[in-house]
Amino acid sequence: LNGSFASGLGGGIPKGPVAFLSQSGAIISCMLQRDQGSNIGYSWLISTGNEAATSIEQLFNDIVDDDNVGV
C-alpha cells in the first residue's frame, strides 16, 4: 500500500531485506527518489508521523521479530 504523498514512484518499490522507520515522511520521500532504479528493496517502509495511532517503539518490535528483515 502506498499511502504516501511521494511522487515519482511509478515503478513501485521493490521488496527486499531493508526495514526503514522514520518520523518524517519527507525523509522517506527523498530517500525513495534517490534510490529509484537501484537494487535496494524494502520489507518495511514506514513514516510514523505524529504517532497518534502507534509508536515507533511498537513498530520496531514487530520489525525485530520479522525474519524477512536483514537491515
N, CA, C and O atoms as a Maestro MAE file, in Angstrom:
{
 s_m_m2io_version
 :::
 2.0.0
}

f_m_ct {
 s_m_title
 :::
 protein
 m_atom[284] {
  # First column is atom index #
  i_m_mmod_type
  r_m_x_coord
  r_m_y_coord
  r_m_z_coord
  i_m_residue_number
  s_m_chain_name
  s_m_pdb_residue_name
  s_m_pdb_atom_name
  i_m_atomic_number
  :::
  1 25 0.853 -1.170 0.000 1 A "LEU " " N  " 7
  2 3 0.000 0.000 0.000 1 A "LEU " " CA " 6
  3 2 0.895 1.228 0.000 1 A "LEU " " C  " 6
  4 15 1.748 1.383 0.874 1 A "LEU " " O  " 8
  5 25 0.701 2.089 -0.970 2 A "ASN " " N  " 7
  6 3 1.441 3.345 -0.984 2 A "ASN " " CA " 6
  7 2 0.479 4.437 -0.563 2 A "ASN " " C  " 6
  8 15 -0.233 4.998 -1.396 2 A "ASN " " O  " 8
  9 25 0.453 4.741 0.717 3 A "GLY " " N  " 7
  10 3 -0.382 5.806 1.247 3 A "GLY " " CA " 6
  11 2 0.445 7.057 1.443 3 A "GLY " " C  " 6
  12 15 0.387 7.683 2.501 3 A "GLY " " O  " 8
  13 25 1.209 7.424 0.443 4 A "SER " " N  " 7
  14 3 2.199 8.487 0.587 4 A "SER " " CA " 6
  15 2 1.925 9.648 -0.345 4 A "SER " " C  " 6
  16 15 1.235 9.506 -1.354 4 A "SER " " O  " 8
  17 25 2.473 10.795 0.006 5 A "PHE " " N  " 7
  18 3 2.444 11.946 -0.880 5 A "PHE " " CA " 6
  19 2 3.651 11.936 -1.807 5 A "PHE " " C  " 6
  20 15 3.820 12.856 -2.607 5 A "PHE " " O  " 8
  21 25 4.499 10.902 -1.711 6 A "ALA " " N  " 7
  22 3 5.713 10.829 -2.516 6 A "ALA " " CA " 6
  23 2 5.362 10.732 -3.991 6 A "ALA " " C  " 6
  24 15 4.485 9.964 -4.385 6 A "ALA " " O  " 8
  25 25 6.049 11.509 -4.790 7 A "SER " " N  " 7
  26 3 5.818 11.468 -6.232 7 A "SER " " CA " 6
  27 2 6.946 10.708 -6.910 7 A "SER " " C  " 6
  28 15 8.008 10.491 -6.326 7 A "SER " " O  " 8
  29 25 6.703 10.312 -8.139 8 A "GLY " " N  " 7
  30 3 7.758 9.675 -8.913 8 A "GLY " " CA " 6
  31 2 7.996 8.224 -8.572 8 A "GLY " " C  " 6
  32 15 9.090 7.714 -8.814 8 A "GLY " " O  " 8
  33 25 7.004 7.535 -8.014 9 A "LEU " " N  " 7
  34 3 7.181 6.129 -7.673 9 A "LEU " " CA " 6
  35 2 6.379 5.232 -8.605 9 A "LEU " " C  " 6
  36 15 5.831 4.218 -8.174 9 A "LEU " " O  " 8
  37 25 6.309 5.600 -9.875 10 A "GLY " " N  " 7
  38 3 5.510 4.853 -10.834 10 A "GLY " " CA " 6
  39 2 5.906 3.402 -10.964 10 A "GLY " " C  " 6
  40 15 5.052 2.552 -11.217 10 A "GLY " " O  " 8
  41 25 7.188 3.095 -10.796 11 A "GLY " " N  " 7
  42 3 7.665 1.733 -10.925 11 A "GLY " " CA " 6
  43 2 7.473 0.900 -9.675 11 A "GLY " " C  " 6
  44 15 7.744 -0.301 -9.688 11 A "GLY " " O  " 8
  45 25 7.020 1.498 -8.615 12 A "GLY " " N  " 7
  46 3 6.833 0.772 -7.364 12 A "GLY " " CA " 6
  47 2 8.111 0.701 -6.552 12 A "GLY " " C  " 6
  48 15 9.156 1.219 -6.947 12 A "GLY " " O  " 8
  49 25 8.001 0.061 -5.434 13 A "ILE " " N  " 7
  50 3 9.117 -0.103 -4.518 13 A "ILE " " CA " 6
  51 2 9.430 -1.585 -4.447 13 A "ILE " " C  " 6
  52 15 8.564 -2.367 -4.055 13 A "ILE " " O  " 8
  53 25 10.643 -2.003 -4.815 14 A "PRO " " N  " 7
  54 3 10.949 -3.431 -4.785 14 A "PRO " " CA " 6
  55 2 10.975 -3.987 -3.364 14 A "PRO " " C  " 6
  56 15 11.350 -3.293 -2.419 14 A "PRO " " O  " 8
  57 25 10.570 -5.248 -3.228 15 A "LYS " " N  " 7
  58 3 10.644 -5.929 -1.932 15 A "LYS " " CA " 6
  59 2 12.079 -6.344 -1.670 15 A "LYS " " C  " 6
  60 15 12.831 -6.658 -2.593 15 A "LYS " " O  " 8
  61 25 12.448 -6.341 -0.396 16 A "GLY " " N  " 7
  62 3 13.802 -6.727 -0.025 16 A "GLY " " CA " 6
  63 2 13.975 -6.768 1.472 16 A "GLY " " C  " 6
  64 15 12.987 -6.731 2.206 16 A "GLY " " O  " 8
  65 25 15.221 -6.844 1.952 17 A "PRO " " N  " 7
  66 3 15.500 -7.067 3.371 17 A "PRO " " CA " 6
  67 2 15.637 -5.810 4.227 17 A "PRO " " C  " 6
  68 15 15.929 -5.913 5.418 17 A "PRO " " O  " 8
  69 25 15.433 -4.630 3.647 18 A "VAL " " N  " 7
  70 3 15.677 -3.392 4.386 18 A "VAL " " CA " 6
  71 2 14.396 -2.906 5.054 18 A "VAL " " C  " 6
  72 15 13.360 -2.771 4.404 18 A "VAL " " O  " 8
  73 25 14.474 -2.645 6.350 19 A "ALA " " N  " 7
  74 3 13.367 -2.032 7.095 19 A "ALA " " CA " 6
  75 2 13.776 -0.608 7.422 19 A "ALA " " C  " 6
  76 15 14.894 -0.358 7.873 19 A "ALA " " O  " 8
  77 25 12.859 0.323 7.190 20 A "PHE " " N  " 7
  78 3 13.173 1.729 7.447 20 A "PHE " " CA " 6
  79 2 11.997 2.386 8.133 20 A "PHE " " C  " 6
  80 15 10.890 2.415 7.596 20 A "PHE " " O  " 8
  81 25 12.237 2.914 9.318 21 A "LEU " " N  " 7
  82 3 11.236 3.656 10.081 21 A "LEU " " CA " 6
  83 2 11.715 5.093 10.242 21 A "LEU " " C  " 6
  84 15 12.887 5.349 10.518 21 A "LEU " " O  " 8
  85 25 10.791 6.012 10.063 22 A "SER " " N  " 7
  86 3 11.135 7.422 10.214 22 A "SER " " CA " 6
  87 2 9.915 8.170 10.721 22 A "SER " " C  " 6
  88 15 8.785 7.788 10.417 22 A "SER " " O  " 8
  89 25 10.123 9.207 11.472 23 A "GLN " " N  " 7
  90 3 9.021 10.075 11.858 23 A "GLN " " CA " 6
  91 2 8.637 10.942 10.670 23 A "GLN " " C  " 6
  92 15 7.489 11.369 10.554 23 A "GLN " " O  " 8
  93 25 9.576 11.197 9.805 24 A "SER " " N  " 7
  94 3 9.393 12.151 8.719 24 A "SER " " CA " 6
  95 2 9.050 11.473 7.394 24 A "SER " " C  " 6
  96 15 9.836 10.680 6.877 24 A "SER " " O  " 8
  97 25 7.890 11.785 6.855 25 A "GLY " " N  " 7
  98 3 7.529 11.312 5.528 25 A "GLY " " CA " 6
  99 2 8.374 11.952 4.454 25 A "GLY " " C  " 6
  100 15 8.631 11.333 3.422 25 A "GLY " " O  " 8
  101 25 8.813 13.181 4.672 26 A "ALA " " N  " 7
  102 3 9.657 13.873 3.695 26 A "ALA " " CA " 6
  103 2 11.001 13.166 3.537 26 A "ALA " " C  " 6
  104 15 11.522 13.087 2.424 26 A "ALA " " O  " 8
  105 25 11.566 12.659 4.614 27 A "ILE " " N  " 7
  106 3 12.832 11.929 4.539 27 A "ILE " " CA " 6
  107 2 12.650 10.664 3.713 27 A "ILE " " C  " 6
  108 15 13.491 10.344 2.873 27 A "ILE " " O  " 8
  109 25 11.555 9.943 3.947 28 A "ILE " " N  " 7
  110 3 11.297 8.722 3.178 28 A "ILE " " CA " 6
  111 2 11.099 9.055 1.705 28 A "ILE " " C  " 6
  112 15 11.627 8.356 0.840 28 A "ILE " " O  " 8
  113 25 10.354 10.103 1.408 29 A "SER " " N  " 7
  114 3 10.128 10.510 0.024 29 A "SER " " CA " 6
  115 2 11.448 10.826 -0.675 29 A "SER " " C  " 6
  116 15 11.676 10.386 -1.802 29 A "SER " " O  " 8
  117 25 12.304 11.573 -0.021 30 A "CYS " " N  " 7
  118 3 13.611 11.923 -0.574 30 A "CYS " " CA " 6
  119 2 14.455 10.667 -0.796 30 A "CYS " " C  " 6
  120 15 15.098 10.527 -1.836 30 A "CYS " " O  " 8
  121 25 14.455 9.767 0.164 31 A "MET " " N  " 7
  122 3 15.224 8.540 0.074 31 A "MET " " CA " 6
  123 2 14.741 7.679 -1.088 31 A "MET " " C  " 6
  124 15 15.555 7.131 -1.832 31 A "MET " " O  " 8
  125 25 13.428 7.556 -1.252 32 A "LEU " " N  " 7
  126 3 12.885 6.745 -2.337 32 A "LEU " " CA " 6
  127 2 13.227 7.326 -3.701 32 A "LEU " " C  " 6
  128 15 13.538 6.585 -4.634 32 A "LEU " " O  " 8
  129 25 13.173 8.630 -3.818 33 A "GLN " " N  " 7
  130 3 13.531 9.257 -5.087 33 A "GLN " " CA " 6
  131 2 15.015 9.040 -5.393 33 A "GLN " " C  " 6
  132 15 15.394 8.825 -6.544 33 A "GLN " " O  " 8
  133 25 15.839 9.098 -4.367 34 A "ARG " " N  " 7
  134 3 17.275 8.873 -4.545 34 A "ARG " " CA " 6
  135 2 17.570 7.427 -4.930 34 A "ARG " " C  " 6
  136 15 18.464 7.172 -5.736 34 A "ARG " " O  " 8
  137 25 16.819 6.472 -4.356 35 A "ASP " " N  " 7
  138 3 17.078 5.047 -4.555 35 A "ASP " " CA " 6
  139 2 16.410 4.472 -5.797 35 A "ASP " " C  " 6
  140 15 16.620 3.303 -6.118 35 A "ASP " " O  " 8
  141 25 15.611 5.268 -6.501 36 A "GLN " " N  " 7
  142 3 14.928 4.756 -7.681 36 A "GLN " " CA " 6
  143 2 15.928 4.184 -8.674 36 A "GLN " " C  " 6
  144 15 16.967 4.784 -8.948 36 A "GLN " " O  " 8
  145 25 15.595 3.010 -9.209 37 A "GLY " " N  " 7
  146 3 16.473 2.367 -10.180 37 A "GLY " " CA " 6
  147 2 17.583 1.549 -9.546 37 A "GLY " " C  " 6
  148 15 18.347 0.897 -10.258 37 A "GLY " " O  " 8
  149 25 17.690 1.569 -8.229 38 A "SER " " N  " 7
  150 3 18.715 0.763 -7.553 38 A "SER " " CA " 6
  151 2 18.129 -0.612 -7.222 38 A "SER " " C  " 6
  152 15 16.948 -0.871 -7.456 38 A "SER " " O  " 8
  153 25 18.956 -1.465 -6.687 39 A "ASN " " N  " 7
  154 3 18.514 -2.801 -6.274 39 A "ASN " " CA " 6
  155 2 18.089 -2.851 -4.816 39 A "ASN " " C  " 6
  156 15 17.901 -3.936 -4.266 39 A "ASN " " O  " 8
  157 25 17.936 -1.699 -4.183 40 A "ILE " " N  " 7
  158 3 17.548 -1.664 -2.778 40 A "ILE " " CA " 6
  159 2 16.069 -2.015 -2.673 40 A "ILE " " C  " 6
  160 15 15.226 -1.396 -3.323 40 A "ILE " " O  " 8
  161 25 15.762 -3.011 -1.850 41 A "GLY " " N  " 7
  162 3 14.379 -3.417 -1.643 41 A "GLY " " CA " 6
  163 2 14.010 -3.315 -0.178 41 A "GLY " " C  " 6
  164 15 14.849 -3.498 0.704 41 A "GLY " " O  " 8
  165 25 12.749 -3.022 0.069 42 A "TYR " " N  " 7
  166 3 12.283 -2.775 1.435 42 A "TYR " " CA " 6
  167 2 11.247 -3.795 1.866 42 A "TYR " " C  " 6
  168 15 10.337 -4.137 1.111 42 A "TYR " " O  " 8
  169 25 11.398 -4.272 3.086 43 A "SER " " N  " 7
  170 3 10.380 -5.133 3.688 43 A "SER " " CA " 6
  171 2 9.422 -4.292 4.534 43 A "SER " " C  " 6
  172 15 8.246 -4.631 4.661 43 A "SER " " O  " 8
  173 25 9.910 -3.224 5.099 44 A "TRP " " N  " 7
  174 3 9.118 -2.252 5.869 44 A "TRP " " CA " 6
  175 2 9.599 -0.861 5.470 44 A "TRP " " C  " 6
  176 15 10.800 -0.604 5.391 44 A "TRP " " O  " 8
  177 25 8.653 0.020 5.223 45 A "LEU " " N  " 7
  178 3 8.976 1.410 4.904 45 A "LEU " " CA " 6
  179 2 7.853 2.245 5.487 45 A "LEU " " C  " 6
  180 15 6.791 2.394 4.882 45 A "LEU " " O  " 8
  181 25 8.103 2.789 6.678 46 A "ILE " " N  " 7
  182 3 7.027 3.401 7.445 46 A "ILE " " CA " 6
  183 2 7.431 4.772 7.964 46 A "ILE " " C  " 6
  184 15 8.519 4.957 8.509 46 A "ILE " " O  " 8
  185 25 6.528 5.727 7.780 47 A "SER " " N  " 7
  186 3 6.641 7.024 8.419 47 A "SER " " CA " 6
  187 2 5.605 7.070 9.532 47 A "SER " " C  " 6
  188 15 4.419 6.854 9.281 47 A "SER " " O  " 8
  189 25 6.029 7.344 10.734 48 A "THR " " N  " 7
  190 3 5.113 7.301 11.874 48 A "THR " " CA " 6
  191 2 4.360 8.604 12.084 48 A "THR " " C  " 6
  192 15 3.390 8.634 12.842 48 A "THR " " O  " 8
  193 25 4.780 9.679 11.434 49 A "GLY " " N  " 7
  194 3 4.079 10.957 11.583 49 A "GLY " " CA " 6
  195 2 4.049 11.414 13.026 49 A "GLY " " C  " 6
  196 15 5.081 11.445 13.697 49 A "GLY " " O  " 8
  197 25 2.864 11.772 13.506 50 A "ASN " " N  " 7
  198 3 2.767 12.276 14.882 50 A "ASN " " CA " 6
  199 2 2.607 11.170 15.920 50 A "ASN " " C  " 6
  200 15 2.508 11.451 17.115 50 A "ASN " " O  " 8
  201 25 2.580 9.919 15.475 51 A "GLU " " N  " 7
  202 3 2.495 8.733 16.339 51 A "GLU " " CA " 6
  203 2 1.256 8.734 17.223 51 A "GLU " " C  " 6
  204 15 1.296 8.239 18.349 51 A "GLU " " O  " 8
  205 25 0.157 9.286 16.720 52 A "ALA " " N  " 7
  206 3 -1.087 9.299 17.484 52 A "ALA " " CA " 6
  207 2 -1.722 7.907 17.549 52 A "ALA " " C  " 6
  208 15 -2.392 7.581 18.529 52 A "ALA " " O  " 8
  209 25 -1.519 7.090 16.523 53 A "ALA " " N  " 7
  210 3 -2.151 5.769 16.483 53 A "ALA " " CA " 6
  211 2 -1.213 4.661 16.943 53 A "ALA " " C  " 6
  212 15 -1.662 3.674 17.525 53 A "ALA " " O  " 8
  213 25 0.057 4.810 16.695 54 A "THR " " N  " 7
  214 3 1.043 3.813 17.099 54 A "THR " " CA " 6
  215 2 2.375 4.518 17.323 54 A "THR " " C  " 6
  216 15 2.565 5.661 16.906 54 A "THR " " O  " 8
  217 25 3.278 3.831 17.977 55 A "SER " " N  " 7
  218 3 4.581 4.449 18.250 55 A "SER " " CA " 6
  219 2 5.668 3.736 17.479 55 A "SER " " C  " 6
  220 15 5.508 2.589 17.061 55 A "SER " " O  " 8
  221 25 6.766 4.425 17.298 56 A "ILE " " N  " 7
  222 3 7.899 3.834 16.596 56 A "ILE " " CA " 6
  223 2 8.445 2.630 17.372 56 A "ILE " " C  " 6
  224 15 8.979 1.696 16.774 56 A "ILE " " O  " 8
  225 25 8.311 2.654 18.692 57 A "GLU " " N  " 7
  226 3 8.768 1.518 19.508 57 A "GLU " " CA " 6
  227 2 7.935 0.267 19.227 57 A "GLU " " C  " 6
  228 15 8.487 -0.830 19.141 57 A "GLU " " O  " 8
  229 25 6.631 0.411 19.086 58 A "GLN " " N  " 7
  230 3 5.773 -0.731 18.771 58 A "GLN " " CA " 6
  231 2 6.138 -1.326 17.417 58 A "GLN " " C  " 6
  232 15 6.250 -2.544 17.278 58 A "GLN " " O  " 8
  233 25 6.323 -0.471 16.429 59 A "LEU " " N  " 7
  234 3 6.678 -0.939 15.095 59 A "LEU " " CA " 6
  235 2 8.068 -1.573 15.092 59 A "LEU " " C  " 6
  236 15 8.284 -2.579 14.415 59 A "LEU " " O  " 8
  237 25 9.003 -1.003 15.831 60 A "PHE " " N  " 7
  238 3 10.346 -1.546 15.903 60 A "PHE " " CA " 6
  239 2 10.323 -2.969 16.442 60 A "PHE " " C  " 6
  240 15 11.043 -3.830 15.937 60 A "PHE " " O  " 8
  241 25 9.515 -3.228 17.450 61 A "ASN " " N  " 7
  242 3 9.397 -4.586 17.993 61 A "ASN " " CA " 6
  243 2 8.912 -5.562 16.933 61 A "ASN " " C  " 6
  244 15 9.407 -6.687 16.869 61 A "ASN " " O  " 8
  245 25 7.956 -5.162 16.100 62 A "ASP " " N  " 7
  246 3 7.464 -6.024 15.024 62 A "ASP " " CA " 6
  247 2 8.549 -6.286 13.986 62 A "ASP " " C  " 6
  248 15 8.674 -7.399 13.475 62 A "ASP " " O  " 8
  249 25 9.326 -5.265 13.680 63 A "ILE " " N  " 7
  250 3 10.400 -5.414 12.698 63 A "ILE " " CA " 6
  251 2 11.470 -6.374 13.205 63 A "ILE " " C  " 6
  252 15 11.963 -7.208 12.445 63 A "ILE " " O  " 8
  253 25 11.830 -6.267 14.467 64 A "VAL " " N  " 7
  254 3 12.858 -7.159 15.040 64 A "VAL " " CA " 6
  255 2 12.408 -8.610 14.955 64 A "VAL " " C  " 6
  256 15 13.242 -9.498 14.778 64 A "VAL " " O  " 8
  257 25 11.121 -8.870 15.076 65 A "ASP " " N  " 7
  258 3 10.597 -10.239 15.021 65 A "ASP " " CA " 6
  259 2 10.390 -10.747 13.600 65 A "ASP " " C  " 6
  260 15 10.044 -11.915 13.425 65 A "ASP " " O  " 8
  261 25 10.587 -9.925 12.587 66 A "ASP " " N  " 7
  262 3 10.345 -10.311 11.198 66 A "ASP " " CA " 6
  263 2 11.600 -10.953 10.602 66 A "ASP " " C  " 6
  264 15 12.643 -10.309 10.489 66 A "ASP " " O  " 8
  265 25 11.487 -12.218 10.225 67 A "ASP " " N  " 7
  266 3 12.626 -12.954 9.663 67 A "ASP " " CA " 6
  267 2 13.035 -12.451 8.273 67 A "ASP " " C  " 6
  268 15 14.130 -12.768 7.809 67 A "ASP " " O  " 8
  269 25 12.187 -11.685 7.611 68 A "ASN " " N  " 7
  270 3 12.495 -11.153 6.282 68 A "ASN " " CA " 6
  271 2 13.361 -9.903 6.330 68 A "ASN " " C  " 6
  272 15 13.808 -9.416 5.292 68 A "ASN " " O  " 8
  273 25 13.599 -9.381 7.528 69 A "VAL " " N  " 7
  274 3 14.399 -8.161 7.670 69 A "VAL " " CA " 6
  275 2 15.858 -8.532 7.914 69 A "VAL " " C  " 6
  276 15 16.173 -9.332 8.795 69 A "VAL " " O  " 8
  277 25 16.739 -7.932 7.113 70 A "GLY " " N  " 7
  278 3 18.171 -8.153 7.280 70 A "GLY " " CA " 6
  279 2 18.907 -6.895 7.710 70 A "GLY " " C  " 6
  280 15 19.999 -6.966 8.273 70 A "GLY " " O  " 8
  281 25 18.294 -5.728 7.437 71 A "VAL " " N  " 7
  282 3 18.943 -4.454 7.741 71 A "VAL " " CA " 6
  283 2 17.941 -3.541 8.385 71 A "VAL " " C  " 6
  284 15 18.270 -2.406 8.728 71 A "VAL " " O  " 8
  :::
 }
 m_bond[283] {
  # First column is bond index #
  i_m_from
  i_m_to
  i_m_order
  :::
  1 1 2 1
  2 2 3 1
  3 3 4 2
  4 3 5 1
  5 5 6 1
  6 6 7 1
  7 7 8 2
  8 7 9 1
  9 9 10 1
  10 10 11 1
  11 11 12 2
  12 11 13 1
  13 13 14 1
  14 14 15 1
  15 15 16 2
  16 15 17 1
  17 17 18 1
  18 18 19 1
  19 19 20 2
  20 19 21 1
  21 21 22 1
  22 22 23 1
  23 23 24 2
  24 23 25 1
  25 25 26 1
  26 26 27 1
  27 27 28 2
  28 27 29 1
  29 29 30 1
  30 30 31 1
  31 31 32 2
  32 31 33 1
  33 33 34 1
  34 34 35 1
  35 35 36 2
  36 35 37 1
  37 37 38 1
  38 38 39 1
  39 39 40 2
  40 39 41 1
  41 41 42 1
  42 42 43 1
  43 43 44 2
  44 43 45 1
  45 45 46 1
  46 46 47 1
  47 47 48 2
  48 47 49 1
  49 49 50 1
  50 50 51 1
  51 51 52 2
  52 51 53 1
  53 53 54 1
  54 54 55 1
  55 55 56 2
  56 55 57 1
  57 57 58 1
  58 58 59 1
  59 59 60 2
  60 59 61 1
  61 61 62 1
  62 62 63 1
  63 63 64 2
  64 63 65 1
  65 65 66 1
  66 66 67 1
  67 67 68 2
  68 67 69 1
  69 69 70 1
  70 70 71 1
  71 71 72 2
  72 71 73 1
  73 73 74 1
  74 74 75 1
  75 75 76 2
  76 75 77 1
  77 77 78 1
  78 78 79 1
  79 79 80 2
  80 79 81 1
  81 81 82 1
  82 82 83 1
  83 83 84 2
  84 83 85 1
  85 85 86 1
  86 86 87 1
  87 87 88 2
  88 87 89 1
  89 89 90 1
  90 90 91 1
  91 91 92 2
  92 91 93 1
  93 93 94 1
  94 94 95 1
  95 95 96 2
  96 95 97 1
  97 97 98 1
  98 98 99 1
  99 99 100 2
  100 99 101 1
  101 101 102 1
  102 102 103 1
  103 103 104 2
  104 103 105 1
  105 105 106 1
  106 106 107 1
  107 107 108 2
  108 107 109 1
  109 109 110 1
  110 110 111 1
  111 111 112 2
  112 111 113 1
  113 113 114 1
  114 114 115 1
  115 115 116 2
  116 115 117 1
  117 117 118 1
  118 118 119 1
  119 119 120 2
  120 119 121 1
  121 121 122 1
  122 122 123 1
  123 123 124 2
  124 123 125 1
  125 125 126 1
  126 126 127 1
  127 127 128 2
  128 127 129 1
  129 129 130 1
  130 130 131 1
  131 131 132 2
  132 131 133 1
  133 133 134 1
  134 134 135 1
  135 135 136 2
  136 135 137 1
  137 137 138 1
  138 138 139 1
  139 139 140 2
  140 139 141 1
  141 141 142 1
  142 142 143 1
  143 143 144 2
  144 143 145 1
  145 145 146 1
  146 146 147 1
  147 147 148 2
  148 147 149 1
  149 149 150 1
  150 150 151 1
  151 151 152 2
  152 151 153 1
  153 153 154 1
  154 154 155 1
  155 155 156 2
  156 155 157 1
  157 157 158 1
  158 158 159 1
  159 159 160 2
  160 159 161 1
  161 161 162 1
  162 162 163 1
  163 163 164 2
  164 163 165 1
  165 165 166 1
  166 166 167 1
  167 167 168 2
  168 167 169 1
  169 169 170 1
  170 170 171 1
  171 171 172 2
  172 171 173 1
  173 173 174 1
  174 174 175 1
  175 175 176 2
  176 175 177 1
  177 177 178 1
  178 178 179 1
  179 179 180 2
  180 179 181 1
  181 181 182 1
  182 182 183 1
  183 183 184 2
  184 183 185 1
  185 185 186 1
  186 186 187 1
  187 187 188 2
  188 187 189 1
  189 189 190 1
  190 190 191 1
  191 191 192 2
  192 191 193 1
  193 193 194 1
  194 194 195 1
  195 195 196 2
  196 195 197 1
  197 197 198 1
  198 198 199 1
  199 199 200 2
  200 199 201 1
  201 201 202 1
  202 202 203 1
  203 203 204 2
  204 203 205 1
  205 205 206 1
  206 206 207 1
  207 207 208 2
  208 207 209 1
  209 209 210 1
  210 210 211 1
  211 211 212 2
  212 211 213 1
  213 213 214 1
  214 214 215 1
  215 215 216 2
  216 215 217 1
  217 217 218 1
  218 218 219 1
  219 219 220 2
  220 219 221 1
  221 221 222 1
  222 222 223 1
  223 223 224 2
  224 223 225 1
  225 225 226 1
  226 226 227 1
  227 227 228 2
  228 227 229 1
  229 229 230 1
  230 230 231 1
  231 231 232 2
  232 231 233 1
  233 233 234 1
  234 234 235 1
  235 235 236 2
  236 235 237 1
  237 237 238 1
  238 238 239 1
  239 239 240 2
  240 239 241 1
  241 241 242 1
  242 242 243 1
  243 243 244 2
  244 243 245 1
  245 245 246 1
  246 246 247 1
  247 247 248 2
  248 247 249 1
  249 249 250 1
  250 250 251 1
  251 251 252 2
  252 251 253 1
  253 253 254 1
  254 254 255 1
  255 255 256 2
  256 255 257 1
  257 257 258 1
  258 258 259 1
  259 259 260 2
  260 259 261 1
  261 261 262 1
  262 262 263 1
  263 263 264 2
  264 263 265 1
  265 265 266 1
  266 266 267 1
  267 267 268 2
  268 267 269 1
  269 269 270 1
  270 270 271 1
  271 271 272 2
  272 271 273 1
  273 273 274 1
  274 274 275 1
  275 275 276 2
  276 275 277 1
  277 277 278 1
  278 278 279 1
  279 279 280 2
  280 279 281 1
  281 281 282 1
  282 282 283 1
  283 283 284 2
  :::
 }
}
